[in-house]
Amino acid sequence: AERIGRGARLLNEAGLITIIDSSLPTKSQRNVTRKVVSPEKFIEVSVIASDETMERRREEKGQKLAPEMRDAYEEPKGADLTINIDEIDVQSAIDQIMQLIENDLPPDANHYSI
């Protein structure tokens, strides 16, 4: 979590908007990333799907999910954006994320992470 955050922060400091997949299972791990990046420059997007959708996508990729991994996951509470992939297509999800970024950027900002 800290390594991901440091990488995003460095890209941020170079003037880039940084989107990272930080699929961390616990709130405390996600908070480490938020703290390292900078809370004011961090947007949390939660992507959810039904168990059926997740199982189908894992099967398509030949992946398995150990039961203990599912039990360890803490669903984000209060994410800036929640996307349900059972309800929208990929392009709509991208559009929602981009709108959130555009609305959240201060006028003089050139450093942000999501």
Biopython code that builds the backbone (N, CA, C, O; Angstrom):
import numpy as np
from Bio.PDB.StructureBuilder import StructureBuilder

atoms = [
    (1, "ALA", "N", (0.827, -1.193, 0.000)),
    (1, "ALA", "CA", (0.000, 0.000, 0.000)),
    (1, "ALA", "C", (0.867, 1.250, 0.000)),
    (1, "ALA", "O", (0.594, 2.209, -0.722)),
    (2, "GLU", "N", (1.908, 1.229, 0.813)),
    (2, "GLU", "CA", (2.768, 2.407, 0.883)),
    (2, "GLU", "C", (3.554, 2.592, -0.417)),
    (2, "GLU", "O", (3.737, 3.717, -0.883)),
    (3, "ARG", "N", (4.008, 1.500, -0.990)),
    (3, "ARG", "CA", (4.759, 1.582, -2.246)),
    (3, "ARG", "C", (3.876, 2.130, -3.364)),
    (3, "ARG", "O", (4.324, 2.957, -4.159)),
    (4, "ILE", "N", (2.638, 1.679, -3.429)),
    (4, "ILE", "CA", (1.706, 2.191, -4.432)),
    (4, "ILE", "C", (1.498, 3.693, -4.242)),
    (4, "ILE", "O", (1.515, 4.460, -5.205)),
    (5, "GLY", "N", (1.305, 4.094, -3.004)),
    (5, "GLY", "CA", (1.106, 5.504, -2.689)),
    (5, "GLY", "C", (2.308, 6.356, -3.043)),
    (5, "GLY", "O", (2.160, 7.456, -3.576)),
    (6, "ARG", "N", (3.504, 5.852, -2.747)),
    (6, "ARG", "CA", (4.725, 6.615, -3.066)),
    (6, "ARG", "C", (4.871, 6.793, -4.570)),
    (6, "ARG", "O", (5.242, 7.867, -5.042)),
    (7, "GLY", "N", (4.579, 5.740, -5.315)),
    (7, "GLY", "CA", (4.655, 5.839, -6.779)),
    (7, "GLY", "C", (3.670, 6.866, -7.319)),
    (7, "GLY", "O", (4.017, 7.673, -8.181)),
    (8, "ALA", "N", (2.440, 6.837, -6.811)),
    (8, "ALA", "CA", (1.430, 7.809, -7.243)),
    (8, "ALA", "C", (1.841, 9.223, -6.861)),
    (8, "ALA", "O", (1.669, 10.155, -7.647)),
    (9, "ARG", "N", (2.382, 9.386, -5.658)),
    (9, "ARG", "CA", (2.806, 10.716, -5.208)),
    (9, "ARG", "C", (3.915, 11.266, -6.097)),
    (9, "ARG", "O", (3.893, 12.444, -6.451)),
    (10, "LEU", "N", (4.882, 10.432, -6.462)),
    (10, "LEU", "CA", (5.970, 10.885, -7.329)),
    (10, "LEU", "C", (5.444, 11.327, -8.693)),
    (10, "LEU", "O", (5.864, 12.357, -9.219)),
    (11, "LEU", "N", (4.534, 10.556, -9.257)),
    (11, "LEU", "CA", (3.944, 10.948, -10.540)),
    (11, "LEU", "C", (3.148, 12.236, -10.389)),
    (11, "LEU", "O", (3.184, 13.105, -11.260)),
    (12, "ASN", "N", (2.431, 12.351, -9.279)),
    (12, "ASN", "CA", (1.678, 13.559, -8.950)),
    (12, "ASN", "C", (2.574, 14.774, -8.923)),
    (12, "ASN", "O", (2.263, 15.810, -9.510)),
    (13, "GLU", "N", (3.700, 14.634, -8.228)),
    (13, "GLU", "CA", (4.636, 15.744, -8.082)),
    (13, "GLU", "C", (5.259, 16.142, -9.415)),
    (13, "GLU", "O", (5.741, 17.264, -9.573)),
    (14, "ALA", "N", (5.247, 15.214, -10.375)),
    (14, "ALA", "CA", (5.747, 15.503, -11.719)),
    (14, "ALA", "C", (4.670, 16.163, -12.576)),
    (14, "ALA", "O", (4.901, 16.470, -13.746)),
    (15, "GLY", "N", (3.485, 16.380, -11.984)),
    (15, "GLY", "CA", (2.414, 17.084, -12.686)),
    (15, "GLY", "C", (1.416, 16.198, -13.391)),
    (15, "GLY", "O", (0.659, 16.676, -14.236)),
    (16, "LEU", "N", (1.394, 14.905, -13.063)),
    (16, "LEU", "CA", (0.494, 13.971, -13.730)),
    (16, "LEU", "C", (-0.701, 13.612, -12.859)),
    (16, "LEU", "O", (-0.568, 13.450, -11.646)),
    (17, "ILE", "N", (-1.865, 13.487, -13.479)),
    (17, "ILE", "CA", (-3.007, 12.882, -12.803)),
    (17, "ILE", "C", (-2.731, 11.384, -12.820)),
    (17, "ILE", "O", (-2.440, 10.819, -13.874)),
    (18, "THR", "N", (-2.819, 10.750, -11.678)),
    (18, "THR", "CA", (-2.405, 9.360, -11.538)),
    (18, "THR", "C", (-3.590, 8.499, -11.127)),
    (18, "THR", "O", (-4.234, 8.759, -10.110)),
    (19, "ILE", "N", (-3.873, 7.477, -11.921)),
    (19, "ILE", "CA", (-4.933, 6.522, -11.592)),
    (19, "ILE", "C", (-4.252, 5.201, -11.264)),
    (19, "ILE", "O", (-3.507, 4.654, -12.076)),
    (20, "ILE", "N", (-4.517, 4.700, -10.066)),
    (20, "ILE", "CA", (-3.900, 3.436, -9.648)),
    (20, "ILE", "C", (-4.986, 2.429, -9.269)),
    (20, "ILE", "O", (-6.056, 2.804, -8.790)),
    (21, "ASP", "N", (-4.701, 1.169, -9.485)),
    (21, "ASP", "CA", (-5.577, 0.109, -9.009)),
    (21, "ASP", "C", (-5.000, -0.350, -7.688)),
    (21, "ASP", "O", (-4.018, -1.090, -7.631)),
    (22, "SER", "N", (-5.630, 0.104, -6.647)),
    (22, "SER", "CA", (-5.169, -0.244, -5.308)),
    (22, "SER", "C", (-6.223, -1.141, -4.673)),
    (22, "SER", "O", (-6.873, -0.759, -3.700)),
    (23, "SER", "N", (-6.385, -2.324, -5.228)),
    (23, "SER", "CA", (-7.406, -3.262, -4.759)),
    (23, "SER", "C", (-6.981, -3.874, -3.428)),
    (23, "SER", "O", (-6.719, -5.072, -3.327)),
    (24, "LEU", "N", (-6.920, -3.037, -2.435)),
    (24, "LEU", "CA", (-6.476, -3.478, -1.119)),
    (24, "LEU", "C", (-7.671, -3.942, -0.305)),
    (24, "LEU", "O", (-8.717, -3.294, -0.327)),
    (25, "PRO", "N", (-7.539, -5.045, 0.410)),
    (25, "PRO", "CA", (-8.697, -5.650, 1.068)),
    (25, "PRO", "C", (-9.189, -4.951, 2.330)),
    (25, "PRO", "O", (-10.344, -5.136, 2.714)),
    (26, "THR", "N", (-8.351, -4.158, 2.984)),
    (26, "THR", "CA", (-8.807, -3.566, 4.243)),
    (26, "THR", "C", (-8.758, -2.046, 4.195)),
    (26, "THR", "O", (-7.978, -1.450, 3.453)),
    (27, "LYS", "N", (-9.611, -1.440, 5.004)),
    (27, "LYS", "CA", (-9.666, 0.015, 5.085)),
    (27, "LYS", "C", (-8.319, 0.580, 5.528)),
    (27, "LYS", "O", (-7.867, 1.596, 4.999)),
    (28, "SER", "N", (-7.682, -0.068, 6.492)),
    (28, "SER", "CA", (-6.401, 0.447, 6.991)),
    (28, "SER", "C", (-5.345, 0.478, 5.881)),
    (28, "SER", "O", (-4.552, 1.417, 5.819)),
    (29, "GLN", "N", (-5.323, -0.526, 5.011)),
    (29, "GLN", "CA", (-4.373, -0.534, 3.903)),
    (29, "GLN", "C", (-4.684, 0.588, 2.908)),
    (29, "GLN", "O", (-3.774, 1.254, 2.414)),
    (30, "ARG", "N", (-5.971, 0.793, 2.618)),
    (30, "ARG", "CA", (-6.352, 1.874, 1.708)),
    (30, "ARG", "C", (-6.008, 3.234, 2.321)),
    (30, "ARG", "O", (-5.616, 4.153, 1.602)),
    (31, "ASN", "N", (-6.150, 3.366, 3.633)),
    (31, "ASN", "CA", (-5.824, 4.627, 4.294)),
    (31, "ASN", "C", (-4.329, 4.928, 4.245)),
    (31, "ASN", "O", (-3.936, 6.093, 4.193)),
    (32, "VAL", "N", (-3.490, 3.888, 4.262)),
    (32, "VAL", "CA", (-2.043, 4.098, 4.119)),
    (32, "VAL", "C", (-1.768, 4.745, 2.766)),
    (32, "VAL", "O", (-1.018, 5.718, 2.682)),
    (33, "THR", "N", (-2.374, 4.208, 1.708)),
    (33, "THR", "CA", (-2.185, 4.779, 0.372)),
    (33, "THR", "C", (-2.678, 6.217, 0.335)),
    (33, "THR", "O", (-2.004, 7.095, -0.204)),
    (34, "ARG", "N", (-3.866, 6.462, 0.912)),
    (34, "ARG", "CA", (-4.433, 7.818, 0.944)),
    (34, "ARG", "C", (-3.476, 8.781, 1.650)),
    (34, "ARG", "O", (-3.246, 9.893, 1.173)),
    (35, "LYS", "N", (-2.927, 8.359, 2.774)),
    (35, "LYS", "CA", (-2.041, 9.222, 3.558)),
    (35, "LYS", "C", (-0.747, 9.527, 2.803)),
    (35, "LYS", "O", (-0.283, 10.667, 2.803)),
    (36, "VAL", "N", (-0.166, 8.516, 2.163)),
    (36, "VAL", "CA", (1.093, 8.702, 1.447)),
    (36, "VAL", "C", (0.896, 9.628, 0.245)),
    (36, "VAL", "O", (1.728, 10.498, -0.014)),
    (37, "VAL", "N", (-0.205, 9.441, -0.489)),
    (37, "VAL", "CA", (-0.474, 10.288, -1.657)),
    (37, "VAL", "C", (-0.769, 11.709, -1.199)),
    (37, "VAL", "O", (-0.195, 12.660, -1.730)),
    (38, "SER", "N", (-1.636, 11.864, -0.244)),
    (38, "SER", "CA", (-2.103, 13.133, 0.323)),
    (38, "SER", "C", (-3.625, 13.099, 0.285)),
    (38, "SER", "O", (-4.215, 13.010, -0.792)),
    (39, "PRO", "N", (-4.263, 13.168, 1.439)),
    (39, "PRO", "CA", (-5.724, 13.064, 1.486)),
    (39, "PRO", "C", (-6.449, 14.054, 0.579)),
    (39, "PRO", "O", (-7.506, 13.736, 0.036)),
    (40, "GLU", "N", (-5.881, 15.269, 0.408)),
    (40, "GLU", "CA", (-6.575, 16.235, -0.435)),
    (40, "GLU", "C", (-6.409, 15.960, -1.914)),
    (40, "GLU", "O", (-7.095, 16.565, -2.738)),
    (41, "LYS", "N", (-5.516, 15.063, -2.263)),
    (41, "LYS", "CA", (-5.280, 14.745, -3.669)),
    (41, "LYS", "C", (-5.673, 13.307, -4.014)),
    (41, "LYS", "O", (-5.234, 12.763, -5.027)),
    (42, "PHE", "N", (-6.483, 12.712, -3.183)),
    (42, "PHE", "CA", (-6.824, 11.294, -3.330)),
    (42, "PHE", "C", (-8.332, 11.154, -3.507)),
    (42, "PHE", "O", (-9.107, 11.703, -2.724)),
    (43, "ILE", "N", (-8.740, 10.425, -4.530)),
    (43, "ILE", "CA", (-10.143, 10.137, -4.770)),
    (43, "ILE", "C", (-10.293, 8.619, -4.727)),
    (43, "ILE", "O", (-9.547, 7.899, -5.391)),
    (44, "GLU", "N", (-11.258, 8.133, -3.945)),
    (44, "GLU", "CA", (-11.475, 6.691, -3.862)),
    (44, "GLU", "C", (-12.683, 6.305, -4.704)),
    (44, "GLU", "O", (-13.775, 6.848, -4.540)),
    (45, "VAL", "N", (-12.465, 5.357, -5.606)),
    (45, "VAL", "CA", (-13.527, 4.813, -6.447)),
    (45, "VAL", "C", (-13.691, 3.348, -6.077)),
    (45, "VAL", "O", (-12.735, 2.573, -6.118)),
    (46, "SER", "N", (-14.898, 2.982, -5.719)),
    (46, "SER", "CA", (-15.206, 1.595, -5.384)),
    (46, "SER", "C", (-15.948, 0.966, -6.554)),
    (46, "SER", "O", (-16.952, 1.502, -7.024)),
    (47, "VAL", "N", (-15.451, -0.169, -7.018)),
    (47, "VAL", "CA", (-16.102, -0.890, -8.111)),
    (47, "VAL", "C", (-16.709, -2.148, -7.516)),
    (47, "VAL", "O", (-16.013, -2.972, -6.923)),
    (48, "ILE", "N", (-18.015, -2.283, -7.685)),
    (48, "ILE", "CA", (-18.711, -3.443, -7.127)),
    (48, "ILE", "C", (-19.377, -4.243, -8.238)),
    (48, "ILE", "O", (-19.637, -3.730, -9.327)),
    (49, "ALA", "N", (-19.646, -5.499, -7.943)),
    (49, "ALA", "CA", (-20.332, -6.386, -8.874)),
    (49, "ALA", "C", (-20.948, -7.524, -8.076)),
    (49, "ALA", "O", (-20.529, -7.816, -6.956)),
    (50, "SER", "N", (-21.934, -8.150, -8.664)),
    (50, "SER", "CA", (-22.550, -9.303, -8.009)),
    (50, "SER", "C", (-21.552, -10.457, -7.958)),
    (50, "SER", "O", (-20.594, -10.499, -8.730)),
    (51, "ASP", "N", (-21.786, -11.379, -7.051)),
    (51, "ASP", "CA", (-20.919, -12.558, -6.960)),
    (51, "ASP", "C", (-20.916, -13.328, -8.278)),
    (51, "ASP", "O", (-19.883, -13.856, -8.689)),
    (52, "GLU", "N", (-22.074, -13.392, -8.942)),
    (52, "GLU", "CA", (-22.174, -14.112, -10.217)),
    (52, "GLU", "C", (-21.271, -13.476, -11.275)),
    (52, "GLU", "O", (-20.575, -14.179, -12.008)),
    (53, "THR", "N", (-21.286, -12.150, -11.351)),
    (53, "THR", "CA", (-20.446, -11.453, -12.324)),
    (53, "THR", "C", (-18.979, -11.688, -12.024)),
    (53, "THR", "O", (-18.198, -11.969, -12.932)),
    (54, "MET", "N", (-18.598, -11.578, -10.772)),
    (54, "MET", "CA", (-17.196, -11.774, -10.404)),
    (54, "MET", "C", (-16.744, -13.205, -10.688)),
    (54, "MET", "O", (-15.642, -13.427, -11.188)),
    (55, "GLU", "N", (-17.592, -14.161, -10.369)),
    (55, "GLU", "CA", (-17.243, -15.564, -10.626)),
    (55, "GLU", "C", (-17.086, -15.805, -12.121)),
    (55, "GLU", "O", (-16.143, -16.479, -12.538)),
    (56, "ARG", "N", (-17.994, -15.265, -12.941)),
    (56, "ARG", "CA", (-17.925, -15.441, -14.391)),
    (56, "ARG", "C", (-16.641, -14.828, -14.947)),
    (56, "ARG", "O", (-15.980, -15.431, -15.793)),
    (57, "ARG", "N", (-16.287, -13.631, -14.472)),
    (57, "ARG", "CA", (-15.074, -12.965, -14.974)),
    (57, "ARG", "C", (-13.812, -13.710, -14.547)),
    (57, "ARG", "O", (-12.853, -13.799, -15.314)),
    (58, "ARG", "N", (-13.811, -14.247, -13.322)),
    (58, "ARG", "CA", (-12.647, -15.035, -12.887)),
    (58, "ARG", "C", (-12.523, -16.300, -13.724)),
    (58, "ARG", "O", (-11.419, -16.680, -14.113)),
    (59, "GLU", "N", (-13.650, -16.956, -14.004)),
    (59, "GLU", "CA", (-13.621, -18.180, -14.819)),
    (59, "GLU", "C", (-13.099, -17.881, -16.225)),
    (59, "GLU", "O", (-12.340, -18.669, -16.789)),
    (60, "GLU", "N", (-13.510, -16.736, -16.789)),
    (60, "GLU", "CA", (-13.043, -16.358, -18.118)),
    (60, "GLU", "C", (-11.525, -16.200, -18.140)),
    (60, "GLU", "O", (-10.888, -16.460, -19.161)),
    (61, "LYS", "N", (-10.949, -15.778, -17.029)),
    (61, "LYS", "CA", (-9.502, -15.567, -16.935)),
    (61, "LYS", "C", (-8.778, -16.771, -16.347)),
    (61, "LYS", "O", (-7.551, -16.768, -16.247)),
    (62, "GLY", "N", (-9.522, -17.795, -15.958)),
    (62, "GLY", "CA", (-8.914, -18.972, -15.355)),
    (62, "GLY", "C", (-8.423, -18.727, -13.941)),
    (62, "GLY", "O", (-7.478, -19.377, -13.494)),
    (63, "GLN", "N", (-9.046, -17.803, -13.233)),
    (63, "GLN", "CA", (-8.630, -17.455, -11.872)),
    (63, "GLN", "C", (-9.570, -18.077, -10.848)),
    (63, "GLN", "O", (-10.733, -18.355, -11.140)),
    (64, "LYS", "N", (-9.060, -18.287, -9.671)),
    (64, "LYS", "CA", (-9.850, -18.778, -8.541)),
    (64, "LYS", "C", (-9.737, -17.777, -7.408)),
    (64, "LYS", "O", (-8.718, -17.098, -7.279)),
    (65, "LEU", "N", (-10.770, -17.677, -6.586)),
    (65, "LEU", "CA", (-10.724, -16.806, -5.403)),
    (65, "LEU", "C", (-10.867, -17.692, -4.177)),
    (65, "LEU", "O", (-11.880, -18.364, -3.983)),
    (66, "ALA", "N", (-9.834, -17.672, -3.365)),
    (66, "ALA", "CA", (-9.860, -18.452, -2.129)),
    (66, "ALA", "C", (-10.905, -17.854, -1.188)),
    (66, "ALA", "O", (-10.997, -16.631, -1.085)),
    (67, "PRO", "N", (-11.696, -18.686, -0.497)),
    (67, "PRO", "CA", (-12.730, -18.182, 0.410)),
    (67, "PRO", "C", (-12.200, -17.202, 1.450)),
    (67, "PRO", "O", (-12.884, -16.239, 1.798)),
    (68, "GLU", "N", (-10.990, -17.438, 1.949)),
    (68, "GLU", "CA", (-10.450, -16.539, 2.973)),
    (68, "GLU", "C", (-10.175, -15.140, 2.420)),
    (68, "GLU", "O", (-10.178, -14.169, 3.177)),
    (69, "MET", "N", (-9.938, -15.026, 1.115)),
    (69, "MET", "CA", (-9.722, -13.702, 0.522)),
    (69, "MET", "C", (-11.024, -12.905, 0.518)),
    (69, "MET", "O", (-11.016, -11.701, 0.777)),
    (70, "ARG", "N", (-12.128, -13.564, 0.229)),
    (70, "ARG", "CA", (-13.423, -12.879, 0.228)),
    (70, "ARG", "C", (-13.761, -12.409, 1.641)),
    (70, "ARG", "O", (-14.275, -11.306, 1.822)),
    (71, "ASP", "N", (-13.475, -13.242, 2.640)),
    (71, "ASP", "CA", (-13.776, -12.889, 4.027)),
    (71, "ASP", "C", (-12.942, -11.715, 4.516)),
    (71, "ASP", "O", (-13.394, -10.945, 5.364)),
    (72, "ALA", "N", (-11.724, -11.568, 3.990)),
    (72, "ALA", "CA", (-10.826, -10.517, 4.458)),
    (72, "ALA", "C", (-11.164, -9.149, 3.880)),
    (72, "ALA", "O", (-10.699, -8.135, 4.401)),
    (73, "TYR", "N", (-11.956, -9.096, 2.823)),
    (73, "TYR", "CA", (-12.238, -7.831, 2.146)),
    (73, "TYR", "C", (-13.208, -6.968, 2.939)),
    (73, "TYR", "O", (-14.263, -7.434, 3.369)),
    (74, "GLU", "N", (-12.838, -5.703, 3.129)),
    (74, "GLU", "CA", (-13.716, -4.729, 3.782)),
    (74, "GLU", "C", (-14.196, -3.760, 2.712)),
    (74, "GLU", "O", (-13.408, -2.991, 2.163)),
    (75, "GLU", "N", (-15.489, -3.798, 2.420)),
    (75, "GLU", "CA", (-16.043, -2.913, 1.396)),
    (75, "GLU", "C", (-15.854, -1.456, 1.800)),
    (75, "GLU", "O", (-16.134, -1.083, 2.939)),
    (76, "PRO", "N", (-15.375, -0.626, 0.858)),
    (76, "PRO", "CA", (-15.176, 0.790, 1.181)),
    (76, "PRO", "C", (-16.486, 1.471, 1.562)),
    (76, "PRO", "O", (-17.507, 1.292, 0.898)),
    (77, "LYS", "N", (-16.446, 2.240, 2.621)),
    (77, "LYS", "CA", (-17.594, 3.044, 3.051)),
    (77, "LYS", "C", (-17.254, 4.500, 2.745)),
    (77, "LYS", "O", (-16.171, 4.969, 3.094)),
    (78, "GLY", "N", (-18.150, 5.199, 2.110)),
    (78, "GLY", "CA", (-17.927, 6.612, 1.841)),
    (78, "GLY", "C", (-16.968, 6.887, 0.699)),
    (78, "GLY", "O", (-16.316, 7.932, 0.684)),
    (79, "ALA", "N", (-16.865, 5.968, -0.265)),
    (79, "ALA", "CA", (-16.022, 6.223, -1.434)),
    (79, "ALA", "C", (-16.561, 7.448, -2.176)),
    (79, "ALA", "O", (-17.754, 7.745, -2.113)),
    (80, "ASP", "N", (-15.690, 8.140, -2.863)),
    (80, "ASP", "CA", (-16.109, 9.318, -3.626)),
    (80, "ASP", "C", (-17.024, 8.933, -4.788)),
    (80, "ASP", "O", (-17.860, 9.727, -5.217)),
    (81, "LEU", "N", (-16.860, 7.721, -5.286)),
    (81, "LEU", "CA", (-17.687, 7.216, -6.384)),
    (81, "LEU", "C", (-17.776, 5.705, -6.250)),
    (81, "LEU", "O", (-16.772, 5.038, -6.000)),
    (82, "THR", "N", (-18.980, 5.165, -6.415)),
    (82, "THR", "CA", (-19.173, 3.716, -6.445)),
    (82, "THR", "C", (-19.739, 3.353, -7.812)),
    (82, "THR", "O", (-20.743, 3.917, -8.248)),
    (83, "ILE", "N", (-19.093, 2.413, -8.477)),
    (83, "ILE", "CA", (-19.516, 1.958, -9.793)),
    (83, "ILE", "C", (-19.943, 0.508, -9.684)),
    (83, "ILE", "O", (-19.174, -0.343, -9.235)),
    (84, "ASN", "N", (-21.174, 0.226, -10.096)),
    (84, "ASN", "CA", (-21.676, -1.143, -10.109)),
    (84, "ASN", "C", (-21.575, -1.648, -11.536)),
    (84, "ASN", "O", (-22.343, -1.222, -12.399)),
    (85, "ILE", "N", (-20.635, -2.557, -11.798)),
    (85, "ILE", "CA", (-20.415, -3.007, -13.165)),
    (85, "ILE", "C", (-21.507, -3.939, -13.683)),
    (85, "ILE", "O", (-21.496, -4.317, -14.855)),
    (86, "ASP", "N", (-22.445, -4.311, -12.821)),
    (86, "ASP", "CA", (-23.610, -5.050, -13.295)),
    (86, "ASP", "C", (-24.606, -4.113, -13.973)),
    (86, "ASP", "O", (-25.470, -4.554, -14.730)),
    (87, "GLU", "N", (-24.477, -2.815, -13.694)),
    (87, "GLU", "CA", (-25.478, -1.850, -14.161)),
    (87, "GLU", "C", (-25.006, -0.940, -15.286)),
    (87, "GLU", "O", (-25.832, -0.380, -16.006)),
    (88, "ILE", "N", (-23.694, -0.781, -15.453)),
    (88, "ILE", "CA", (-23.204, 0.116, -16.503)),
    (88, "ILE", "C", (-22.074, -0.534, -17.280)),
    (88, "ILE", "O", (-21.433, -1.472, -16.807)),
    (89, "ASP", "N", (-21.840, -0.018, -18.489)),
    (89, "ASP", "CA", (-20.752, -0.552, -19.309)),
    (89, "ASP", "C", (-19.441, 0.168, -18.978)),
    (89, "ASP", "O", (-19.422, 1.141, -18.225)),
    (90, "VAL", "N", (-18.373, -0.321, -19.545)),
    (90, "VAL", "CA", (-17.042, 0.201, -19.237)),
    (90, "VAL", "C", (-16.941, 1.681, -19.600)),
    (90, "VAL", "O", (-16.414, 2.469, -18.814)),
    (91, "GLN", "N", (-17.436, 2.071, -20.773)),
    (91, "GLN", "CA", (-17.322, 3.469, -21.182)),
    (91, "GLN", "C", (-18.070, 4.391, -20.222)),
    (91, "GLN", "O", (-17.584, 5.479, -19.913)),
    (92, "SER", "N", (-19.234, 3.977, -19.751)),
    (92, "SER", "CA", (-19.976, 4.785, -18.783)),
    (92, "SER", "C", (-19.199, 4.914, -17.471)),
    (92, "SER", "O", (-19.200, 5.978, -16.852)),
    (93, "ALA", "N", (-18.545, 3.851, -17.054)),
    (93, "ALA", "CA", (-17.733, 3.903, -15.835)),
    (93, "ALA", "C", (-16.582, 4.882, -16.014)),
    (93, "ALA", "O", (-16.304, 5.687, -15.124)),
    (94, "ILE", "N", (-15.913, 4.818, -17.158)),
    (94, "ILE", "CA", (-14.819, 5.745, -17.444)),
    (94, "ILE", "C", (-15.331, 7.185, -17.427)),
    (94, "ILE", "O", (-14.696, 8.071, -16.854)),
    (95, "ASP", "N", (-16.470, 7.409, -18.051)),
    (95, "ASP", "CA", (-17.048, 8.758, -18.087)),
    (95, "ASP", "C", (-17.337, 9.275, -16.681)),
    (95, "ASP", "O", (-17.088, 10.446, -16.392)),
    (96, "GLN", "N", (-17.859, 8.422, -15.805)),
    (96, "GLN", "CA", (-18.140, 8.835, -14.428)),
    (96, "GLN", "C", (-16.855, 9.194, -13.686)),
    (96, "GLN", "O", (-16.813, 10.185, -12.956)),
    (97, "ILE", "N", (-15.820, 8.400, -13.869)),
    (97, "ILE", "CA", (-14.540, 8.675, -13.205)),
    (97, "ILE", "C", (-13.949, 9.986, -13.721)),
    (97, "ILE", "O", (-13.486, 10.812, -12.934)),
    (98, "MET", "N", (-13.964, 10.175, -15.034)),
    (98, "MET", "CA", (-13.407, 11.403, -15.599)),
    (98, "MET", "C", (-14.199, 12.630, -15.133)),
    (98, "MET", "O", (-13.603, 13.671, -14.855)),
    (99, "GLN", "N", (-15.503, 12.528, -15.045)),
    (99, "GLN", "CA", (-16.323, 13.639, -14.554)),
    (99, "GLN", "C", (-15.973, 13.969, -13.107)),
    (99, "GLN", "O", (-15.877, 15.140, -12.737)),
    (100, "LEU", "N", (-15.784, 12.942, -12.297)),
    (100, "LEU", "CA", (-15.399, 13.153, -10.905)),
    (100, "LEU", "C", (-14.057, 13.883, -10.816)),
    (100, "LEU", "O", (-13.904, 14.815, -10.026)),
    (101, "ILE", "N", (-13.104, 13.463, -11.616)),
    (101, "ILE", "CA", (-11.791, 14.116, -11.618)),
    (101, "ILE", "C", (-11.936, 15.579, -12.027)),
    (101, "ILE", "O", (-11.410, 16.474, -11.365)),
    (102, "GLU", "N", (-12.646, 15.810, -13.114)),
    (102, "GLU", "CA", (-12.806, 17.182, -13.611)),
    (102, "GLU", "C", (-13.511, 18.074, -12.593)),
    (102, "GLU", "O", (-13.136, 19.234, -12.423)),
    (103, "ASN", "N", (-14.522, 17.546, -11.920)),
    (103, "ASN", "CA", (-15.264, 18.339, -10.928)),
    (103, "ASN", "C", (-14.469, 18.573, -9.654)),
    (103, "ASN", "O", (-14.692, 19.562, -8.956)),
    (104, "ASP", "N", (-13.551, 17.678, -9.350)),
    (104, "ASP", "CA", (-12.827, 17.745, -8.087)),
    (104, "ASP", "C", (-11.544, 18.560, -8.164)),
    (104, "ASP", "O", (-11.013, 18.980, -7.136)),
    (105, "LEU", "N", (-11.048, 18.785, -9.359)),
    (105, "LEU", "CA", (-9.789, 19.511, -9.497)),
    (105, "LEU", "C", (-9.970, 20.988, -9.184)),
    (105, "LEU", "O", (-10.851, 21.637, -9.748)),
    (106, "PRO", "N", (-9.149, 21.525, -8.294)),
    (106, "PRO", "CA", (-9.170, 22.974, -8.095)),
    (106, "PRO", "C", (-8.689, 23.655, -9.376)),
    (106, "PRO", "O", (-7.953, 23.047, -10.153)),
    (107, "PRO", "N", (-9.087, 24.893, -9.605)),
    (107, "PRO", "CA", (-8.726, 25.573, -10.854)),
    (107, "PRO", "C", (-7.221, 25.602, -11.136)),
    (107, "PRO", "O", (-6.817, 25.530, -12.297)),
    (108, "ASP", "N", (-6.392, 25.706, -10.105)),
    (108, "ASP", "CA", (-4.949, 25.792, -10.315)),
    (108, "ASP", "C", (-4.243, 24.448, -10.155)),
    (108, "ASP", "O", (-3.013, 24.400, -10.128)),
    (109, "ALA", "N", (-4.987, 23.376, -10.050)),
    (109, "ALA", "CA", (-4.378, 22.067, -9.770)),
    (109, "ALA", "C", (-3.778, 21.435, -11.011)),
    (109, "ALA", "O", (-4.370, 21.448, -12.090)),
    (110, "ASN", "N", (-2.608, 20.892, -10.833)),
    (110, "ASN", "CA", (-2.026, 20.040, -11.862)),
    (110, "ASN", "C", (-1.442, 18.788, -11.232)),
    (110, "ASN", "O", (-0.726, 18.031, -11.887)),
    (111, "HIS", "N", (-1.751, 18.569, -9.953)),
    (111, "HIS", "CA", (-1.260, 17.389, -9.224)),
    (111, "HIS", "C", (-2.441, 16.717, -8.549)),
    (111, "HIS", "O", (-3.038, 17.283, -7.634)),
    (112, "TYR", "N", (-2.779, 15.527, -8.987)),
    (112, "TYR", "CA", (-3.889, 14.795, -8.392)),
    (112, "TYR", "C", (-3.684, 13.298, -8.570)),
    (112, "TYR", "O", (-3.005, 12.876, -9.506)),
    (113, "SER", "N", (-4.254, 12.495, -7.694)),
    (113, "SER", "CA", (-4.227, 11.034, -7.849)),
    (113, "SER", "C", (-5.610, 10.476, -7.665)),
    (113, "SER", "O", (-6.405, 10.997, -6.882)),
    (114, "ILE", "N", (-5.892, 9.439, -8.370)),
    (114, "ILE", "CA", (-7.131, 8.688, -8.171)),
    (114, "ILE", "C", (-6.771, 7.220, -8.166)),
    (114, "ILE", "O", (-7.649, 6.369, -8.013)),
]
sb = StructureBuilder()
sb.init_structure("model")
sb.init_model(0)
sb.init_chain("A")
sb.init_seg("    ")
for serial, (resi, resn, name, xyz) in enumerate(atoms, 1):
    if name == "N":
        sb.init_residue(resn, " ", resi, " ")
    sb.init_atom(name, np.array(xyz, "f"), 0.0, 1.0, " ", f" {name:<3s}", serial, name[0])
structure = sb.get_structure()
